[in-house]
Amino acid sequence: MNLVDELAAWPSERVTGMIADMQPRHVEAALHREERTLPDLAALLSPHARAFLEPMAREAQRITRRQFGRVVNLYAPIYLSNACTADCLYCGFAAQSGMRQRRVTLEADAIRAECRALAEHGFQSVLLLTGEAPKMTPLSYLEDAVAIAREYFASVSIEMFAMDADAYRALCERGLDGVTLYMETYHRPTYEQVHRAGGKRDYEYRLDALERAGLAGARRLNLGALLGLFDCGVEAFWMAVHARHLQKACWQSAVAISFPRLRNTPPRFGIPAPVNDADLVQLVLALRLFLPECGFSLSTRESASFRDALFPLGVTMMSAGSSTRPGGYATYGDETLEQFEIQDSRSPEEVVAAIREAGYDPVWKDFDHAFFLG
């Protein structure tokens, strides 16, 4: 069954109803299972699970240490371009956002400068990002950017517009090993409302992009929903369905989940379904219990104290010292338009110190392409 059909089997009304029907006994039963079903996940996402957050946290910590040890993987984003032809209401890069700061697309020398600046901090994993403007950042440009980044880093991933399988395959041949792509919202009516223009309006093409990337050779696949666009419990359920599908369809790839939460948005957009701290904690714990083998990432959208509290409970990857502007590390400073305002402004060294103080080990590199040689 393809992913579109799998999600169609779980419409929002069915998921909402199942979550609402769960009772404390269902939460207790889910907590005591080693392998959990979708109804178990619904119980862990239910209002009654709020009374069980402490035992859920203990179980999440046990699972995370069993699967990943006491480590937190570090990475940094490099924004290649903030040019964008899409009109996503929630995004600072959107063509009609009303934001007036400078829009740029980095040339090769600037990409190298950004890479050098991050490599000097010790980073070995980077995430390359662009806006939704394929004509400004065509495949040839992306191939060159990936090749440049691979000169500096052991692991290079991308987060940008959805592509076809041939494009992902070409990027993997240049050294790409990961693709991050957020569905933003799995709720199709909301998706259509918030994506007013551009190629991103094609819901199904975007939905299937990670599977195309995995089958084309991407070793890491990272999914997520932009929390705040629709009911977060239902979005978490759909993320779990998506993750399980990718684990089966792309069994040679590692599947991970991110939890981006809408906080600061352009003036024209109000957050439809705000997510508070307790909501987000419950989502992380519930999904960790359901998806024990998935890496979890929490970005600098969140505050330092909140991030530090969550990594022992399921988060295994964190960005550090991030800039959400093209050229933000070494080229343009704060002159260019940023995608969103970060909440955790600590330096990489400060994040490393916090991880070590909590009794965990920061990991800069967890993979080498030499494993594939021979």
N, C-alpha and C positions, 0 to 999 in steps of 0.2 A: 504494500500500500504506500502511495506517495504521501508526502508531508501534508499537502493541501487536504487530502481526504482524511488523514489522521486527525487534523485539527477540526475539520468539519464534523467529525464524530463527537466533538466536545464543544458545542456552542456555548456562548457565555451563560445563557439561561440554565443549561444543564450543570455547568461547573458551579455557578452561584448557588443553585439549589442544593447540590451535593454538599458544598461547604457549610451552608446554613443548617442542613439536617444533622450534621455531626454532633455527637454528645461527648461528655468527658470520658465515657468508657471507650469510645473509639480512639481518642487521643492516647489513652493509656495503652490500648492494644497496639497502636502504631509504634509507640515508644519501645515496646518490648519485642518487636520483630527485628530480625537481622536483615531481611530483604523486604522492602516496602513496596506496596502497590499504589496505583493512582488514588484509590479511595483512602489509603493511609495518608498520602500527601494532602488530600483534601481535609482530613482530620487535623493534621499539623498546621494547616493554614486557617483553620476555623477560629472563631472568637473564643471558644472554650479552651483552645491551646494556650491562650495568654496566661492562664493559671499554671501552665506546665513549662514556662520558659526556662526555669532553672534546670529541671531534668533534661530538657531538650538541649540546653547549652552543654551540660556534662557529656551527653551522648555525642553531640557534634564535635566536641573537643577530642573525645576518645577516637572517633572515626577519623578525624583529620590527622591526628598523630599517627594512627595506624597506617594510613594511606600515604602520608606525605612527610612524616617525621616532624621535627621541631624546626622547620625552615620556612622562610618567606622569600619568594623570588621577586627580584626588583627589576623594573624596566622603566623606560622613559619614552614619552611621545615626541616625535619630530613632525611638526606641521610643515608640509611642503608648499601648501597653497591655501589661501582662504577665498579664492575665486569660487563662485557658486551660481549656478543657473536655476537651482531648485528654489521653491518657496515653502520651506518648512516653518510653520508659524512659531515654533518654540526655539529656533536656532539663531544665534547671532550672525552666522555666515549667510543666512538666507538672502536671496536677491532683493526682497522687499522688506527686510528687517528694519530699515530706517537707520541702521548703524552707519556712520560716516567715516570711520577710521580707514587707514590705508589698506588696500587689497594688493597682495603681491603673490607671485609664484617664484619660488627660489630657483636660481640657476645652479649649475653644477658646483661652482666655487662656494656658494653660500651653503649648499647641502653639506659639502665637506667641512666647512667651518662649524656648522651645527653638530655634525658627527664628532669632530675633534673635541668640542667643548664637553660633550657628554662622556666620551671615552676617557677623558682626563679625570672624571669623577669615579671611574671604575665600571661604568655600565657595560654590559655585554649583550643586552637585549633591548631592542628599540621597536617602536611602533610608528610607522610612517602614515601620516594622515593628509587628506585633501578635502576640499569641498566637493560638491556634486557638479563638477564641470569637466566632463571628459574631453571636450575640445581644447581646454586650457592645459590639461594634464593627460595627454594621450598615452597609449600603451608604451610607445617608444620612450617617452619621458619617464614613466614609472619603471621601466626596465633599467634605465640608466640610474635612477635614484636607488633602486634596490641594489644594484651592483656596487655603487659607491658606498652604501651603508654596510654591505658585506665586507668591505675592506677594513672596517673598524669594529664590527660586532659579530659575535658568533651566531646570534639569532636575530632575524629581521622579519617583522610582521607588517601587515598593512591594515588600515581601516579607512575605507573610501567607498565610492559608488560600486554597486553590483556589476559584475563582469561575466562574460561568457567563459566556458571551460577552456577554450584555446588561450584566452588572455591569462587566466590563472596558471595554466601550464607554462606559458612563456615566462611568467614571473618566477615560477618555481625553478625553472632552468637557469635563471640568473641569480638564484640564491635565496629566494623567499621560502620561509618555512611556516608562516602563520598568517591566518586571515581572521580579523575581527569584523563582524558586521552585526549591528543591532537592528532588529526588526522595528524598533521604536515602539510600536504597539502591534500586537497580533489581532486586535479587534478591528476588523476591516472597515466598518463605518467610521470609527475614529481615525483610522489611518487615512481614509479619503478626505476627512475634514481638515486634518492638519498638514497634509501634503498637497498644496494647491497647484504646483506647477513643476515641470521637469520630469526626467526619466524615473525619478524615485516614486512617482505615482503608481508605477506598475507593481502592485502588491505581490503577485505570485512570482514575478521575476526576482524580486528582492528576497522573498521567502526561501527560494530554492538556491540562492547564491552560495551559501556555505557548503551545501552538498556538492555543488559543481566544483568548488575550490578543493574540497577533500578528495574527490575522485580525480582531480587534476594533479594531485600530489602535495597539497598543503598538509603539513604534519601537525599543525595546531589549528583548531577551529574554536573561535570564541564568540558566543552568542549573548544576547541580552535584550531587554526591553527598557525603554526610557520611562522609568517609574514616575508616575504622576499624570500620564496621559489617559489612563483607564484604570479600573479597579486593580490594585496591585496584587491581590490574592489570585485573581483570575489570570493575570499576566504571568505570575509565577508558575501556575499550573501549566499554562501553554508553553512556557520556557522549558519545563520539565519534559513535556511531550516532544518538543523540538530536540532537546539534548538526547533523549533516548533514541529518537529516530536517527540522529547523526551517528551515535555510537554503533548502531547496527549497519547503516548504509556506508559509513566511512570508518570501518573498524581499524584501519591502520593509522588513523589520526586521533590525537588526544583532544577531547572536547572539554571546553571550559565555559564558565558563565561569568558575566559582569553584572554589576548592580548600579548602573548610572541613575541617579535620582535628580529630577528637575528641581533646581533651586532658584537660580537667577535666569530670567528669561527676558527677551526684548519687551519693551513697554506695551506693545500691541497685544501681547498674549498673557492670559491668566492661566495658571496651572489648574486643569479641570478636576484632578483627583489627587490632592496633595498626600504625600507619604511622610508620616512622622518617624521618629527614630525607632519607636517600639515596633511599628509596622515593618521597617526594614530589617531589624534584628530577627523578627519572627520569620520573614522570608528567607534570610540566610540560613537560619537553623533548620527550617523545614526542608529546604532544598539540599542542604548538606546530608540530612538523614536519608533523603530519597536518592541522592546521586553521590555516593561516597567517593567515587573515583574521579569526579570532575574537579579541576582547578577552579577556584573562585577568585575574582579580582575586584578590588575596591579602589576607586580612583581618588584623585585629589579634589573631586567635587565635594568630598566629605571632610569634616574637620579633623584635625590631628588627633584629638582625644577620642573621637568616635572610631576612627580607623584603628587606633592602637587597641581599643577595647574589643574589636571584632576579629582581628587576625587569629587570636588563639581559638576562636569559636568556629572557624571554617574558612576564613580568607587565606589564600595561599600565595597570592600575587598582589603587589602594590606598585604603583608608579611613585616616583619621588622627584622632587625638585622640578616639577613639571611647568612647562609653558604651553599655553594653548594658542599661541600666535606663530605664524611663519617667521623664522629668523629670531625667535625670542631668546635664544641662548647666547648667540655670538654676533648676530648680523644687524638686526634692527631694534633690539631692545623692546620697549613698549610702544613703538611707533605704529605697529600694524594691528589690524582688527583681530580680537581674540574670539574664540568660539564661545567660551563661557568663562566666568570668573572662578578661579580655584579657591578652595577653602583651606587646604593644607599647604601653606607656603614654606614649609621647612625645606632646608637643603637636603641633598642626598645623605650627607654625613649625619645630619640630625635624625633622619629617619632610621638610618643604620643603628645609631646609638639607642634609639627607642626600642628597636627590635631586640637588640642584645640585652638591654636592661630587663626586658620581659622574659629572658631565658631562651630566646630563639636565635637562629642563625640566619643572617641575610645571605642570600645566594645571588650572585651576579650572573652565573652561567650554569645551566643545567643540561646543556646539549652541545655536541660538536658534530659538524658534518662529516668528520673523519670516520664516524661510526658507519657511514654508508659506503666507504671506499672498499675496494677489493672485491 
